[in-house]
């Protein structure tokens, strides 16, 4: 099979070419079409020299492709692109390494990582990358005379002398293939973002994911915005935390502040949540809540003193739920638990996401995108937001494993709790 974009009636192969191969579920996961499209979109050409297509659902397929381009520079660019979809050179070489010449910067030409499982070839052996994360470099380190490790490292964490992988030579990416069970259960959610998707079906499937995960002892993260508190959804989230469906919470100063304000004063942004009425001087409540917690030294300290008697942060403290609060330039206070150094917040969040199986993002664009950048591709992500652009931004920035639901937070969380109660009673 030959593709030739030139309309000259005959096969035309550029002066530069290389043979790559790709295997696995490359047909039903649409990996092969993606690779061929990347080649032609970049101005290259391909010849499929060999192809074997699996007949049964579980059978793997294989393709051997000669990639051609008019210049070596263009060919290297194409090979680097298709490598992220699992294409690997038939004649493989060790990776190229260069020591970082300064703190906080990669050498020029560094390999930029994806969120998919990656291996690095060094001294003839393939080393699986640890701490997989997109938009990082890969550093090799000798643990002993004969043992090497590879791990993804953020630019800000690079130190002088670190051995950094250059280019795409000796790098192998393993694309995440769609599982048949996931395709059946989440297929309708993987379509384009739309407000017209059946919400009940979506919520039942999210509930089933969380229920099964808790049963097998998995780890789940919830990323939340202050709209959870403003809409009166805090009690629903408290139930999810107290019943053990989440082991980790990521949020900002706002969610924690208004949650504590609600516990102390019954308001959120000065609005009484029970009646919906504005309270006199209610605009001061969140500042008074922050001040009181700062006097206690921490959220836990305020809970132990009896100053916080309910709400999301109270549930976290009382049930041993780990939480990370990352600050922003617009924060009041902030609360003493808030990490105000953005790079330090990244480091802490990066450490906490290890071993996660599932992530639910609710009503927060900036935190959702930030956490999406930290998660490897095999962590299932569900994003719920009234704004479709939040889910679109996640996909555009590479978190392709995200499935989205466009809806308001309160009815979603209320229905999710009800569905989990039904599953628990079965």
C-alpha positions as a printed NumPy array, in Angstrom:
array([[  0.   ,   0.   ,   0.   ],
       [  1.515,   3.327,  -1.066],
       [  0.445,   6.887,  -0.427],
       [  1.819,   9.578,  -2.714],
       [  0.578,  13.136,  -2.375],
       [  2.291,  14.038,  -5.638],
       [ -0.001,  13.803,  -8.647],
       [  2.741,  12.61 , -10.983],
       [  1.37 ,   9.149, -11.662],
       [  4.238,   7.258, -10.075],
       [  5.839,   6.47 ,  -6.73 ],
       [  8.119,   9.205,  -5.463],
       [ 10.365,   8.612,  -2.484],
       [ 12.337,  11.442,  -0.937],
       [ 16.111,  11.291,  -0.503],
       [ 15.632,  10.561,   3.238],
       [ 13.663,   7.609,   4.575],
       [ 13.438,   5.309,   7.58 ],
       [ 11.432,   2.213,   8.415],
       [  9.233,   2.166,  11.509],
       [  6.904,  -0.416,  12.965],
       [  3.817,  -0.223,  15.138],
       [  1.923,  -3.012,  16.878],
       [ -0.965,  -3.626,  19.238],
       [ -4.61 ,  -2.629,  18.863],
       [ -3.643,  -0.071,  16.244],
       [ -6.831,  -0.407,  14.184],
       [ -9.684,  -0.157,  16.701],
       [ -7.752,   2.407,  18.773],
       [ -7.24 ,   4.45 ,  15.587],
       [ -3.478,   4.563,  16.178],
       [ -2.499,   3.571,  12.622],
       [ -4.72 ,   6.199,  10.934],
       [ -3.297,   8.846,  13.283],
       [  0.256,   7.901,  12.332],
       [ -0.456,   8.   ,   8.596],
       [ -2.261,  11.312,   8.933],
       [  0.672,  12.814,  10.865],
       [  3.065,  11.778,   8.092],
       [  1.072,  13.311,   5.26 ],
       [  0.055,  16.422,   7.213],
       [  3.742,  17.206,   7.791],
       [  4.546,  16.854,   4.089],
       [  6.047,  13.363,   4.181],
       [  5.15 ,  10.148,   2.402],
       [  4.643,   6.57 ,   3.503],
       [  4.779,   3.065,   2.073],
       [  3.148,   0.312,   4.121],
       [  5.616,  -2.498,   3.474],
       [  3.886,  -5.041,   5.698],
       [  0.611,  -5.19 ,   7.58 ],
       [ -1.117,  -7.906,   9.575],
       [ -4.544,  -7.154,  11.007],
       [ -5.868,  -9.124,  13.976],
       [ -9.167, -10.886,  13.305],
       [-10.556, -11.237,  16.829],
       [-11.164,  -8.386,  19.275],
       [ -8.208,  -9.415,  21.431],
       [ -5.811, -10.   ,  18.51 ],
       [ -3.007,  -7.497,  18.01 ],
       [ -2.191,  -5.954,  14.632],
       [  1.163,  -5.024,  13.121],
       [  2.358,  -2.596,  10.455],
       [  5.801,  -1.903,   8.998],
       [  5.977,   1.513,   7.363],
       [  8.688,   3.272,   5.364],
       [  8.521,   7.008,   6.075],
       [ 10.079,   9.363,   3.508],
       [ 10.737,  13.086,   3.36 ],
       [ 12.661,  15.483,   1.161],
       [ 15.06 ,  16.536,   3.94 ],
       [ 16.562,  14.874,   6.976],
       [ 15.272,  17.69 ,   9.16 ],
       [ 11.692,  17.108,   8.023],
       [ 12.065,  13.346,   8.406],
       [ 13.324,  13.721,  11.998],
       [ 10.388,  16.002,  12.755],
       [  7.914,  13.444,  11.375],
       [  9.562,  10.555,  13.212],
       [  9.386,  12.494,  16.458],
       [  5.679,  13.172,  15.958],
       [  4.64 ,   9.632,  15.08 ],
       [  6.762,   8.223,  17.865],
       [  4.285,   9.739,  20.336],
       [  1.66 ,   7.443,  18.759],
       [  3.794,   4.318,  19.231],
       [  5.781,   4.156,  15.981],
       [  9.32 ,   2.932,  16.637],
       [ 12.359,   2.578,  14.409],
       [ 13.133,  -0.956,  13.21 ],
       [ 16.849,  -0.281,  13.635],
       [ 16.881,   1.019,  17.193],
       [ 19.741,   2.867,  18.838],
       [ 20.513,   3.99 ,  22.361],
       [ 19.242,   7.379,  23.453],
       [ 21.429,  10.461,  23.253],
       [ 22.32 ,  12.103,  26.547],
       [ 23.691,  15.478,  27.512],
       [ 24.462,  16.823,  30.952],
       [ 22.493,  19.895,  32.022],
       [ 24.829,  22.884,  32.139],
       [ 22.75 ,  24.854,  34.646],
       [ 19.945,  24.551,  37.182],
       [ 16.377,  25.035,  35.933],
       [ 16.927,  24.516,  32.183],
       [ 17.267,  21.58 ,  29.808],
       [ 20.004,  21.334,  27.188],
       [ 18.82 ,  22.465,  23.751],
       [ 17.09 ,  19.712,  21.774],
       [ 15.802,  17.868,  24.867],
       [ 13.107,  15.212,  24.496],
       [  9.735,  16.613,  25.609],
       [  7.708,  13.899,  27.34 ],
       [  4.07 ,  12.917,  26.856],
       [  1.654,  11.567,  29.456],
       [  1.835,   8.077,  27.935],
       [  3.974,   5.178,  29.123],
       [  7.526,   5.662,  27.86 ],
       [ 10.744,   3.656,  27.813],
       [ 14.321,   4.817,  27.179],
       [ 16.997,   2.651,  25.518],
       [ 20.38 ,   2.864,  27.219],
       [ 23.303,   0.477,  26.913],
       [ 21.139,  -1.829,  24.806],
       [ 18.376,  -2.177,  27.442],
       [ 14.953,  -0.553,  27.653],
       [ 14.289,   1.344,  30.903],
       [ 10.702,   2.228,  31.749],
       [ 10.208,   5.879,  32.647],
       [  9.041,   6.656,  36.176],
       [  6.837,   9.567,  37.291],
       [  5.28 ,   9.775,  33.826],
       [  4.07 ,  13.291,  33.058],
       [  3.615,  15.448,  29.99 ],
       [  5.786,  18.48 ,  29.167],
       [  8.823,  17.328,  31.119],
       [ 12.296,  16.137,  30.232],
       [ 13.648,  12.654,  30.888],
       [ 16.671,  12.242,  33.178],
       [ 18.77 ,   9.072,  33.429],
       [ 20.506,   8.316,  36.695],
       [ 22.818,   5.466,  37.685],
       [ 21.658,   3.797,  40.903],
       [ 24.678,   1.509,  40.854],
       [ 27.409,   0.434,  38.481],
       [ 24.949,  -1.502,  36.332],
       [ 21.465,  -0.212,  37.209],
       [ 19.95 ,   2.86 ,  35.577],
       [ 16.626,   4.586,  36.185],
       [ 14.753,   7.022,  33.974],
       [ 12.193,   9.515,  35.202],
       [ 10.278,  12.542,  33.993],
       [ 11.559,  15.767,  35.537],
       [  9.986,  19.212,  35.306],
       [ 12.139,  22.017,  33.921],
       [ 12.247,  23.832,  37.252],
       [ 13.581,  20.68 ,  38.946],
       [ 16.568,  20.148,  36.635],
       [ 19.947,  20.434,  38.332],
       [ 23.394,  21.032,  36.878],
       [ 24.917,  17.741,  35.745],
       [ 21.645,  15.812,  35.282],
       [ 21.844,  13.484,  32.253],
       [ 18.994,  14.594,  29.999],
       [ 17.663,  12.639,  27.001],
       [ 17.994,  14.514,  23.695],
       [ 15.719,  14.106,  20.673],
       [ 13.655,  11.027,  19.923],
       [ 16.389,   8.462,  19.304],
       [ 16.177,   5.595,  21.768],
       [ 12.76 ,   6.677,  23.055],
       [  9.732,   4.407,  22.802],
       [  6.181,   5.568,  23.586],
       [  3.375,   3.088,  24.282],
       [  0.026,   4.689,  23.396],
       [ -2.853,   3.926,  25.715],
       [ -5.214,   1.576,  23.891],
       [ -8.936,   1.715,  24.475],
       [-10.21 ,  -1.121,  26.6  ],
       [-13.316,  -2.794,  25.269],
       [-15.068,  -2.372,  28.627],
       [-14.23 ,   1.316,  28.705],
       [-15.435,   1.767,  25.134],
       [-18.781,   0.209,  26.005],
       [-19.273,   2.087,  29.264],
       [-17.886,   5.506,  28.359],
       [-18.266,   5.561,  24.577],
       [-21.044,   8.167,  24.503],
       [-18.977,  10.432,  26.773],
       [-15.97 ,  10.318,  24.443],
       [-17.831,  12.201,  21.711],
       [-17.583,  15.95 ,  21.199],
       [-18.454,  18.056,  24.243],
       [-22.178,  18.681,  24.273],
       [-24.914,  19.77 ,  26.667],
       [-27.228,  17.187,  25.102],
       [-25.64 ,  14.035,  26.466],
       [-27.881,  11.903,  28.717],
       [-26.908,  13.032,  32.203],
       [-28.495,  10.102,  34.027],
       [-26.523,   7.518,  32.069],
       [-23.296,   9.457,  32.59 ],
       [-23.809,   9.771,  36.341],
       [-24.614,   6.06 ,  36.691],
       [-21.37 ,   5.201,  34.932],
       [-19.309,   7.565,  37.069],
       [-20.93 ,   6.074,  40.178],
       [-20.114,   2.561,  39.005],
       [-16.481,   3.562,  38.444],
       [-16.211,   5.031,  41.952],
       [-18.042,   2.127,  43.599],
       [-15.879,  -0.517,  41.93 ],
       [-12.728,   1.439,  42.678],
       [-13.554,   1.664,  46.381],
       [-14.326,  -2.057,  46.48 ],
       [-10.884,  -2.957,  45.152],
       [ -9.017,  -0.403,  47.272],
       [ -8.053,   2.02 ,  44.513],
       [ -7.205,   5.693,  44.922],
       [ -9.353,   8.549,  43.661],
       [ -8.788,  12.304,  43.572],
       [-11.396,  15.043,  43.469],
       [-10.445,  18.465,  42.11 ],
       [-12.998,  21.063,  43.16 ],
       [-13.835,  24.727,  42.691],
       [-15.723,  27.12 ,  44.983],
       [-18.957,  26.658,  42.992],
       [-19.364,  23.426,  44.952],
       [-19.913,  25.56 ,  48.063],
       [-21.773,  28.463,  46.393],
       [-24.396,  26.096,  44.934],
       [-25.044,  24.356,  48.238],
       [-23.355,  21.144,  47.055],
       [-20.965,  20.932,  50.007],
       [-23.029,  18.331,  51.918],
       [-23.039,  16.03 ,  48.874],
       [-19.242,  16.215,  48.634],
       [-18.983,  15.587,  52.367],
       [-20.916,  12.35 ,  51.938],
       [-18.563,  11.202,  49.184],
       [-15.543,  11.92 ,  51.371],
       [-16.982,  10.35 ,  54.499],
       [-17.985,   7.178,  52.65 ],
       [-14.446,   6.662,  51.382],
       [-14.915,   7.34 ,  47.691],
       [-12.032,   9.828,  47.552],
       [ -8.667,   9.736,  49.274],
       [ -7.353,  13.08 ,  48.037],
       [ -8.7  ,  16.613,  47.45 ],
       [ -7.067,  19.33 ,  45.343],
       [ -8.535,  22.817,  45.511],
       [ -7.661,  26.469,  45.939],
       [ -8.035,  28.989,  48.721],
       [-11.588,  29.82 ,  47.591],
       [-13.235,  26.414,  48.069],
       [-11.742,  25.971,  51.529],
       [-12.467,  29.573,  52.562],
       [-16.13 ,  29.588,  51.571],
       [-16.62 ,  26.097,  52.971],
       [-15.276,  27.288,  56.332],
       [-17.313,  30.504,  56.037],
       [-20.405,  28.365,  55.557],
       [-19.546,  26.296,  58.629],
       [-18.925,  29.348,  60.804],
       [-21.563,  31.788,  59.526],
       [-23.974,  29.773,  57.354],
       [-23.069,  31.896,  54.31 ],
       [-21.   ,  31.638,  51.136],
       [-19.868,  34.957,  49.669],
       [-22.218,  36.563,  52.174],
       [-25.288,  34.707,  50.893],
       [-27.181,  32.571,  53.392],
       [-27.26 ,  29.124,  51.765],
       [-30.409,  27.988,  53.572],
       [-32.569,  30.929,  52.481],
       [-30.667,  32.507,  49.606],
       [-30.809,  35.914,  51.324],
       [-27.971,  38.414,  51.468],
       [-26.791,  38.879,  55.038],
       [-25.901,  42.309,  56.44 ],
       [-22.108,  42.71 ,  56.359],
       [-21.995,  39.219,  54.851],
       [-19.203,  40.279,  52.528],
       [-16.948,  40.279,  55.585],
       [-17.656,  36.697,  56.561],
       [-15.013,  35.025,  54.404],
       [-12.33 ,  37.377,  55.769],
       [-13.406,  36.727,  59.343],
       [-13.32 ,  32.968,  58.639],
       [ -9.789,  33.195,  57.205],
       [ -8.634,  35.316,  60.134],
       [-10.003,  32.858,  62.674],
       [ -8.263,  29.911,  61.002],
       [ -5.009,  31.846,  60.801],
       [ -5.276,  32.446,  64.549],
       [ -5.633,  28.671,  65.006],
       [ -2.539,  28.095,  62.845],
       [ -4.174,  25.641,  60.441],
       [ -7.478,  24.184,  59.316],
       [ -6.848,  21.157,  61.514],
       [ -6.153,  23.442,  64.443],
       [ -9.475,  25.231,  63.898],
       [-11.304,  21.9  ,  63.734],
       [ -9.652,  20.685,  66.933],
       [-10.634,  23.9  ,  68.711],
       [-14.233,  23.424,  67.643],
       [-14.261,  26.527,  65.436],
       [-15.035,  24.459,  62.311],
       [-17.819,  21.992,  63.029],
       [-18.909,  20.872,  59.562],
       [-18.297,  21.13 ,  55.862],
       [-15.83 ,  19.741,  53.342],
       [-12.62 ,  20.67 ,  55.157],
       [-14.044,  19.332,  58.435],
       [-14.801,  16.033,  56.667],
       [-11.245,  15.905,  55.315],
       [ -9.709,  16.41 ,  58.751],
       [-12.046,  14.023,  60.575],
       [-11.755,  11.251,  57.959],
       [ -8.052,  11.463,  57.188],
       [ -8.569,  12.769,  53.647],
       [ -5.358,  14.297,  52.347],
       [ -5.74 ,  17.714,  50.72 ],
       [ -3.61 ,  20.216,  48.829],
       [ -4.674,  23.857,  48.579],
       [ -2.806,  25.787,  45.879],
       [ -2.947,  29.565,  45.953],
       [ -3.332,  32.25 ,  43.295],
       [ -2.593,  35.946,  42.966],
       [ -6.18 ,  36.947,  43.822],
       [ -6.461,  35.078,  47.129],
       [ -7.6  ,  36.833,  50.292],
       [ -5.621,  35.857,  53.369],
       [ -4.874,  33.191,  52.397],
       [ -5.662,  30.318,  54.742],
       [ -2.481,  29.063,  56.464],
       [ -2.692,  25.673,  54.696],
       [ -2.581,  27.274,  51.237],
       [  0.699,  26.808,  49.336],
       [  1.435,  30.238,  47.881],
       [  4.574,  29.27 ,  45.948],
       [  3.318,  27.967,  42.576],
       [  6.362,  25.759,  41.968],
       [  6.136,  24.287,  45.466],
       [  2.433,  23.591,  44.896],
       [  3.347,  21.759,  41.685],
       [  5.936,  19.672,  43.542],
       [  3.492,  18.668,  46.257],
       [  0.7  ,  17.857,  43.802],
       [  3.148,  15.892,  41.659],
       [  4.053,  13.742,  44.655],
       [  0.438,  13.192,  45.712],
       [ -0.862,  11.962,  42.331],
       [  1.387,   8.885,  42.329],
       [ -0.691,   5.719,  42.272],
       [ -3.992,   7.381,  41.391],
       [ -6.611,   5.389,  39.481],
       [ -9.374,   7.949,  38.976],
       [ -9.847,  11.714,  39.043],
       [-13.103,  13.679,  39.169],
       [-12.804,  17.374,  38.316],
       [-15.711,  19.638,  39.219],
       [-16.271,  23.31 ,  38.402],
       [-12.705,  24.584,  38.236],
       [-10.971,  25.406,  34.968],
       [ -7.497,  26.353,  36.176],
       [ -7.116,  23.535,  38.687],
       [ -8.521,  21.011,  36.209],
       [ -6.006,  21.958,  33.513],
       [ -3.155,  22.035,  36.039],
       [ -3.951,  18.588,  37.415],
       [ -4.581,  17.2  ,  33.934],
       [ -1.015,  18.166,  33.04 ],
       [  0.291,  16.113,  35.977],
       [ -1.623,  12.881,  35.348],
       [ -0.355,   9.993,  33.23 ],
       [ -2.629,   8.846,  30.42 ],
       [ -3.765,   5.671,  32.201],
       [ -5.537,   7.571,  35.003],
       [ -9.226,   7.872,  34.12 ],
       [-10.462,  11.449,  34.309],
       [-14.034,  12.774,  34.374],
       [-14.539,  16.537,  34.146],
       [-17.881,  18.077,  35.126],
       [-18.453,  21.759,  34.424],
       [-21.239,  24.067,  33.339],
       [-18.758,  25.627,  30.894],
       [-17.926,  23.378,  27.899],
       [-14.62 ,  25.184,  27.346],
       [-13.145,  23.625,  30.495],
       [-13.408,  20.119,  29.051],
       [-12.243,  21.345,  25.633],
       [ -9.161,  22.968,  27.161],
       [ -8.205,  19.723,  28.894],
       [ -8.352,  17.79 ,  25.628],
       [ -6.548,  20.513,  23.668],
       [ -3.686,  20.496,  26.164],
       [ -3.089,  16.767,  25.821],
       [ -5.266,  15.2  ,  28.534],
       [ -7.026,  13.108,  25.913],
       [ -8.145,  10.502,  28.482],
       [-10.614,  13.038,  29.873],
       [-14.307,  12.479,  29.335],
       [-16.593,  15.402,  30.011],
       [-20.09 ,  16.178,  31.187],
       [-21.566,  19.657,  30.784],
       [-23.965,  20.261,  33.661],
       [-24.424,  22.211,  36.874],
       [-22.548,  20.944,  39.899],
       [-25.403,  20.599,  42.428],
       [-27.697,  18.263,  40.475],
       [-24.675,  16.224,  39.395],
       [-23.364,  15.659,  42.925],
       [-26.853,  15.071,  44.338],
       [-27.599,  12.418,  41.703],
       [-24.132,  10.882,  42.121],
       [-24.683,  10.409,  45.862],
       [-28.113,   8.898,  45.233],
       [-26.727,   6.472,  42.655],
       [-23.92 ,   5.398,  44.991],
       [-26.46 ,   4.795,  47.762],
       [-28.386,   2.556,  45.372],
       [-25.225,   0.608,  44.505],
       [-24.353,   0.209,  48.186],
       [-27.775,  -1.278,  48.899],
       [-27.533,  -3.943,  46.182]])
